[in-house]
Amino acid sequence: MQSKRILFNYLLVAILFLGVFFVGVSVGKHQTVCKVCRPENLDFSLFWEAYDKLHDNFINPETISDQEVMYGAISGMVKSLKDPYTTFFNPKDAKMFEQDLAGSFEGIGVEVGIKKEQLTVISPLKGSPGEKAGLRAGDQIIEINGKSTFDISIDEAVNSIRGKGGTQVTLTIFREGWKDTKEITIVRDTIKIDSVDWELKDGNVAYINIRQFGETLSADFKKIAFEMLASPAKKIVLDLRNNPGGYLEVSQDIAGWFLQDGSVITIEDFGKTKEPKEYKAQGNASLITYPTVVLMNNGSASASEILAGALRDNRGIKLIGEKSFGKGSVQIVIGLEDDSLLKITAAKWLTPKGSSIAEVGLEPDIKIQMREDDVELKKDAQLEKALEVIKTLE
């Protein structure tokens, strides 16, 4: 009798177990597990309510593109973070962004950013329509084709300024020292960026001008470095003015020519999320014995600030010119499934000695400002000072 009762209990447990198992399978078939866990208190019903109201009440509902609504929603989500360098690129804009880093695009050849909540020229590229029209680093762009830039995002501004070669864009500009704004109309063109060039000055000074830390710079710099090493050059003036930056890895490559292998060039500060990461010079240090000074201005940003800070902190190299732009944040680029992109600020750059670059910039050791009449007379007071200083160095 006892054995029958035990057997019955085992059977009961087995039946209950199988029952729970099959119920679980049945329920599981009708549930969708999200790829990313979202906050439990985030209710998207308001979004869908607004979506339905748009379709029900907009005067031209047939013009509503659900794809554009989705892109707009993502852009709004990104914009709510109030970080000008965290941006969303739809597939068309993503392609333009990639062309920029490749060094060829159509537009006016001006890098822009947000500074003190105002759309600002970071730098006009050398020989570009923007530079020829008189734009300068630090110029505030108040309007684009008569439309206010208040609260505009960087990607919106780029889309408005860009266009096919031969077409025009009118920028309303305000510059420090001006009483009023000025309208400047610029004809767009195909922009091809030469990453670097060099020339010999005063018999033994190599003047090296790096314009952007794009895809081709590492190879281009290697070529000119060997030319320079075979020349009478004994000293270097490195010009990073109006250089808007580019790839960190490329600035790391260039630092490897000037610094001992393993020298810290920058520190990636993630805040409280994880431990900081050091990036170190990798290269042959072939230019480490050359006395060097660096030229910079308000248009020196991002990777150019990293290189300038690394050379000063590691070798005591003097920075000459004006305070740099202060674009010291780290963006990671993440591709989405339809070829759109998210560029997300993930960290901030610090110099090897731990000074923040973001929003602060680098103060020059020798401050020389370009005056209005210097530009008109094509006089380069900053370069003249750099050549004067380099003559005293051994």
C-alpha positions in Angstrom: 0.0 0.0 0.0 2.9 2.3 1.0 4.7 1.6 -2.3 1.6 2.3 -4.3 1.2 5.7 -2.6 4.9 6.6 -3.3 4.4 5.6 -7.0 1.3 7.7 -7.2 3.2 10.7 -5.8 5.9 10.3 -8.3 3.4 10.1 -11.2 1.6 13.2 -9.9 4.9 15.2 -9.8 5.8 14.0 -13.3 2.4 15.0 -14.6 2.7 18.4 -13.0 6.2 18.9 -14.4 5.1 18.0 -17.9 2.1 20.2 -17.6 4.2 23.2 -16.6 6.7 22.4 -19.4 4.1 22.4 -22.1 2.4 25.5 -20.8 5.7 27.2 -20.9 6.4 26.2 -24.4 2.9 27.3 -25.5 3.3 30.7 -23.8 6.9 31.1 -25.2 5.7 30.6 -28.8 3.5 33.7 -28.4 6.1 35.9 -26.8 8.7 38.1 -28.5 11.9 38.7 -26.6 13.4 42.1 -27.4 17.0 42.3 -28.5 17.7 45.1 -26.1 16.2 45.4 -22.6 14.4 48.8 -22.3 13.4 50.6 -19.1 10.2 49.1 -17.8 8.6 52.6 -17.3 9.2 53.7 -20.9 5.8 53.7 -22.5 5.7 54.0 -26.3 2.0 54.3 -26.5 2.3 58.1 -26.5 4.5 57.9 -29.7 2.0 55.7 -31.4 -0.9 58.0 -30.3 0.9 61.0 -31.9 1.7 58.9 -35.0 -2.0 58.1 -35.4 -3.1 61.7 -34.8 -0.7 62.9 -37.5 -2.2 60.4 -40.0 -5.8 61.3 -39.0 -5.4 65.1 -39.0 -2.6 66.3 -41.2 -3.9 68.3 -44.2 -1.9 66.1 -46.7 -1.7 62.7 -45.1 -0.7 61.2 -48.5 2.6 63.0 -48.2 3.6 61.4 -44.9 6.5 59.1 -45.3 6.6 56.5 -42.5 10.4 56.1 -43.3 11.0 59.8 -42.8 8.8 59.8 -39.7 11.1 57.1 -38.2 14.3 59.0 -39.2 12.8 62.1 -37.6 12.0 60.3 -34.4 15.6 59.0 -34.2 17.0 62.4 -34.9 14.8 63.9 -32.2 15.9 61.3 -29.7 19.5 62.0 -30.5 19.0 65.8 -30.3 17.4 65.5 -26.9 20.9 64.6 -25.5 22.0 68.2 -26.3 25.4 67.0 -27.5 26.2 68.6 -30.9 28.6 65.8 -31.8 26.1 62.9 -31.2 24.2 62.8 -34.5 22.1 60.5 -36.7 22.8 60.2 -40.4 20.1 58.7 -42.7 21.6 56.6 -45.5 22.0 59.6 -47.8 23.8 61.7 -45.2 25.8 58.7 -44.0 27.3 58.5 -47.5 28.2 62.2 -47.5 29.8 61.7 -44.1 32.0 58.9 -45.4 33.0 61.0 -48.4 34.2 63.7 -46.1 36.7 61.3 -44.4 37.7 60.0 -47.8 38.7 63.5 -48.7 36.4 64.4 -51.6 32.9 65.9 -51.7 30.9 68.8 -53.1 30.2 71.9 -51.1 32.1 75.0 -49.9 34.9 73.2 -48.0 34.2 74.5 -44.5 34.1 72.4 -41.3 31.4 73.6 -38.9 30.6 72.9 -35.2 28.6 74.2 -32.3 30.4 76.5 -29.9 28.6 78.2 -27.1 25.3 77.1 -28.7 26.1 78.9 -31.9 26.9 77.3 -35.3 30.5 78.3 -35.9 33.1 77.8 -38.6 35.8 75.5 -37.2 38.0 75.9 -40.3 37.8 76.6 -44.0 39.9 74.2 -45.9 42.9 75.7 -47.8 41.9 76.7 -51.4 38.3 75.9 -50.8 35.4 78.2 -52.0 34.7 79.1 -48.3 38.3 80.3 -47.8 38.3 82.2 -51.0 35.1 83.9 -50.0 36.8 85.2 -46.8 35.4 82.8 -44.2 37.6 82.3 -41.1 37.8 80.0 -38.1 35.6 81.4 -35.4 33.1 83.0 -37.7 29.5 82.6 -36.4 26.9 81.4 -39.0 23.7 83.2 -38.1 21.7 82.2 -41.1 21.9 79.8 -44.0 20.0 81.1 -47.1 18.0 83.4 -44.9 17.0 80.7 -42.4 18.1 81.1 -38.8 20.6 78.6 -37.4 19.2 78.9 -33.9 19.0 75.4 -32.4 20.2 73.8 -35.6 22.1 70.5 -35.4 25.5 70.0 -37.1 24.1 67.5 -39.6 21.2 69.8 -40.5 23.6 72.6 -41.1 25.9 70.5 -43.2 22.9 69.4 -45.3 21.9 73.0 -45.9 25.4 74.3 -46.8 26.3 71.3 -49.0 25.1 71.1 -52.6 26.1 70.4 -56.2 29.0 72.2 -57.7 28.0 75.4 -59.4 25.1 76.2 -57.1 25.2 79.0 -54.5 24.6 79.2 -50.8 24.4 82.5 -48.8 25.7 82.6 -45.2 25.0 85.4 -42.8 28.2 85.8 -40.8 29.1 87.6 -37.6 32.8 87.9 -36.6 34.3 89.2 -33.4 35.1 92.9 -33.9 32.3 93.5 -36.4 29.4 95.8 -35.5 26.9 94.0 -37.8 26.5 90.7 -39.7 27.5 90.3 -43.3 26.0 88.1 -46.0 28.5 86.1 -48.0 27.4 84.2 -51.1 29.6 81.3 -52.0 29.5 79.1 -55.2 29.8 75.4 -54.3 32.4 73.2 -56.0 34.0 69.8 -55.8 36.3 69.7 -52.8 39.4 67.6 -53.0 41.5 67.7 -49.9 45.3 67.3 -50.1 46.1 65.9 -46.7 49.7 67.3 -46.3 52.4 69.2 -48.1 55.8 70.6 -47.2 58.5 73.1 -48.3 61.9 74.2 -47.2 62.1 77.6 -45.6 65.2 79.7 -44.6 67.5 77.0 -45.9 67.0 74.4 -43.1 63.5 74.6 -41.8 60.9 72.1 -43.0 57.5 73.7 -43.0 54.9 70.9 -42.9 51.2 71.7 -43.3 48.8 69.0 -42.3 45.2 69.9 -43.4 43.2 66.9 -42.2 43.7 63.5 -40.4 41.8 61.6 -43.2 42.3 58.2 -44.7 45.3 59.0 -46.9 47.4 61.1 -44.4 49.5 58.2 -43.0 50.7 57.2 -46.4 51.1 60.8 -47.6 53.1 61.8 -44.5 55.4 58.9 -44.9 56.3 60.0 -48.4 57.0 63.6 -47.4 58.9 62.5 -44.3 61.4 60.6 -46.3 61.7 63.5 -48.7 62.4 65.8 -45.7 64.9 63.4 -44.1 66.9 63.4 -47.4 66.8 67.2 -47.5 68.9 69.9 -45.8 66.1 70.4 -43.2 67.3 70.4 -39.6 64.2 71.9 -37.9 60.4 71.7 -38.3 57.5 74.0 -38.2 54.4 71.9 -38.0 51.3 73.8 -39.1 48.0 72.4 -37.7 46.0 75.6 -38.3 42.5 75.2 -39.7 42.8 71.4 -39.3 39.4 70.1 -38.2 40.8 66.6 -37.2 39.8 63.2 -38.4 40.8 59.7 -37.3 42.5 59.1 -34.0 44.5 56.2 -35.4 46.0 58.6 -38.0 47.1 61.1 -35.4 48.6 58.2 -33.6 50.6 57.3 -36.7 51.9 60.9 -37.1 52.8 61.1 -33.4 55.0 58.0 -34.0 57.3 60.0 -36.2 57.9 62.7 -33.5 57.7 60.7 -30.2 59.4 57.7 -28.7 57.5 54.5 -29.3 55.2 53.8 -26.4 54.8 57.5 -25.4 51.2 58.4 -24.4 49.6 60.6 -26.9 46.1 60.9 -25.4 43.9 59.5 -22.7 40.3 58.4 -23.4 38.2 59.4 -20.4 34.9 57.5 -20.2 33.7 59.2 -17.1 32.4 56.9 -14.4 31.4 54.1 -16.9 34.8 52.4 -17.1 38.5 52.9 -16.6 40.3 55.4 -18.9 42.3 54.1 -21.9 45.7 55.3 -23.0 46.7 55.6 -26.6 50.4 55.4 -27.3 52.7 56.4 -30.2 53.7 53.7 -32.6 56.4 54.4 -35.1 60.1 54.9 -35.8 60.5 58.3 -34.1 62.6 59.4 -37.0 61.8 63.1 -36.4 62.3 63.1 -32.6 65.7 64.8 -32.8 64.4 67.7 -34.9 63.7 70.9 -33.0 60.0 71.6 -33.6 57.3 74.2 -33.0 53.5 73.8 -33.7 51.2 76.4 -35.3 47.5 76.3 -34.3 44.5 78.5 -34.2 40.7 78.4 -33.5 40.3 76.0 -36.4 42.6 73.4 -34.9 40.3 70.7 -33.6 39.9 67.1 -32.6 42.9 65.0 -33.8 45.0 68.1 -34.4 44.5 69.1 -30.8 45.4 65.6 -29.7 48.7 65.7 -31.7 49.6 69.2 -30.5 48.9 68.3 -26.8 51.0 65.1 -27.1 54.0 67.0 -28.6 53.8 69.6 -25.9 53.4 67.2 -23.0 56.0 64.7 -24.1 58.7 67.0 -25.7 57.9 70.4 -24.4 57.2 71.6 -27.9 55.9 75.2 -28.1 52.4 75.9 -29.4 52.3 79.2 -31.3 49.2 81.1 -32.5 45.7 81.1 -31.0 43.7 78.9 -28.7 42.4 75.7 -30.3 38.7 75.0 -31.0 38.2 72.6 -28.0 36.6 69.6 -29.9 38.0 67.0 -27.4 35.2 64.5 -27.4 35.4 60.9 -28.7 32.8 59.8 -31.2 32.1 56.2 -32.2 30.4 55.5 -35.5 27.8 52.7 -35.5 26.2 51.4 -38.7 22.5 50.6 -38.6 20.7 48.0 -40.6 19.6 50.3 -43.5 23.0 51.9 -44.0 22.2 54.8 -41.8 24.7 55.8 -39.1 24.8 56.9 -35.5 27.8 59.0 -34.4 27.8 58.9 -30.6 30.0 60.8 -28.1 31.4 58.0 -25.9 34.3 59.7 -24.1 36.5 62.8 -23.9 40.1 63.3 -24.8 42.7 64.3 -22.2 46.3 65.3 -23.0 49.0 62.9 -21.7 49.3 65.0 -18.5 45.5 64.7 -17.9 44.3 68.1 -19.2 40.8 68.1 -20.8 40.6 69.3 -24.4 36.8 69.3 -24.7 35.2 72.8 -24.8 38.4 74.2 -23.2 40.9 73.8 -26.1 44.7 74.2 -25.8 46.2 77.6 -24.9 49.2 78.6 -27.0 52.6 79.1 -25.3 53.1 82.0 -27.6 49.9 83.9 -28.5 49.8 85.6 -31.9 46.5 86.6 -33.3 45.8 87.2 -37.0 44.6 90.8 -37.5 42.1 91.9 -40.2 44.7 93.8 -42.2 47.1 90.8 -42.0 44.7 88.7 -43.9 44.0 91.4 -46.5 47.8 92.0 -47.0 48.4 88.2 -47.1 50.8 88.6 -44.2 51.2 85.5 -41.9 52.3 86.9 -38.6 51.9 83.5 -36.9 54.2 81.7 -39.3 56.7 84.6 -39.1 56.8 84.2 -35.3 57.2 80.4 -35.6 60.2 80.8 -38.0 61.7 83.4 -35.6 61.3 81.0 -32.6 62.6 77.9 -34.5 65.8 79.7 -35.3 66.6 80.0 -31.6 66.2 76.2 -31.0 69.0 73.7 -31.3 
